[in-house]
Amino acid sequence: MTQAGSLPWPPPPPHRTTMLSAFVTAPAPLLQGSPAPHSPGGQQRSAPPAANHGGGTWPFWLALAPLAASRRVQRRHRRARVVVLAAEGISCKTAFLFPGQGAQSVGMCKELTEECPAAKELFDQASGILGYDLLERCIDGPKDLLDTTAVSQPAIFVASMAAVEKMKQDLGEAAVEEATVAMGLSLGEYSALCFAGALDFEDGVRITKARGEAMQAAADAVDSVQIANFLCKGNYTVSGDKEACAKLVEIAKPEFKARMAMPLPVAGAFHTDFMAPAVDKLKEALAAANFKSPRIPVVSNVDAEAHSDPDEIREILAKQVTSPVMWEQQMRAMVAGGFEKGYELGPGKVVSGILKRIDKGAASAMTNFTV
């Protein structure tokens, strides 16, 4: 059990550094290093938009610094909140985790659908809803097409549910029924809800299609950057304008001594205020879907809490596209909630990789059903 209460930051370094995430969701510059001593004094500020890319080198640094500072108070309180799931009676003994956008790769699901008829059937159903052969795009690409938000979102959702069918085939229904909690990273939250019975597969395909199209349209108007994901200690992804992110990639190593700098295969500034134009279309798709109370708790990215009321679930999912993903908080809550073993179901091993940086012991108890 993790001790409740705030913990002190380590002494701050002479200067803070930035790097680029190799994990998920959008070109992702990172901040590393403790902030200067600070007294909270009042309510947290929301993360402000970052500087426009036209200002040169320092606007990037000055943009990232206040974004990190605005989360200092929240960081101090995360340790106090990691026991929330256990306190609410939610067991995290067996966790099922689902990846988000950025985990896709050309060639995925080829062997899976050849070996698992139930997985192939899901792709056939999805293709009928989407109006194109989704499996063909997963297997043959091309990469530029698969990486588009409109294609990659339903592709990852369907691939993740196909991985569940593969697990059933290999380990039996009983192994799947052992799940006590489900979580998904960004888009993966839809997979988690479908797995938990809160969302029908067909509705999941329709929503991820609409979500992807709306977010792609919103992405075209972005001209700056914001912090998008709190993945693990020292690893915060940033979403925004491609030119702004490219400039930060360029300066991260020489000017801020970043350990790595690389863009990620996604097409938009997700989980920031830049996605506000996508919310109305997403709400329409959510309203048309038949949500139910999940059979097991599904922990939300927005507040790291489980929600059972269908209307609350719709509201949380609408908020998710403009809210930072509190993934580290979710993972620490999972570990503190009696975690014994977990499964990652879907493309790649992104979720397990992040968990390894948060808690190596917990990561060693993960099994991957990749596609």
Secondary structure, DSSP 8 states (H G I E B T S, - for coil): ----S--------SS-EEEE-SSSSSS-EEEES--------S----------GGG-HHHHHHHHHHHHHTTHHHHHHHHHHTTHHHHTT---SEEEEE--TT---TTTTHHHHHH-HHHHHHHHHHHHHHTS-HHHHHHH--HHHHTSHHHHHHHHHHHHHHHHHHHHHHH-HHHHHT--EEEESTTHHHHHHHHTTSS-HHHHHHHHHHHHHHHHHHHTT--SEEEEEEEETTEEEEEE-HHHHHHHHHHHHHHH--S-----S--S-TTSGGGGGGHHHHHHHHHHS-----SS-EE-TTTS-B--SHHHHHHHHHHHTTS-B-HHHHHHHHHHTT--EEEEESSSSHHHHHHHHH-HHHHTTEEEE--
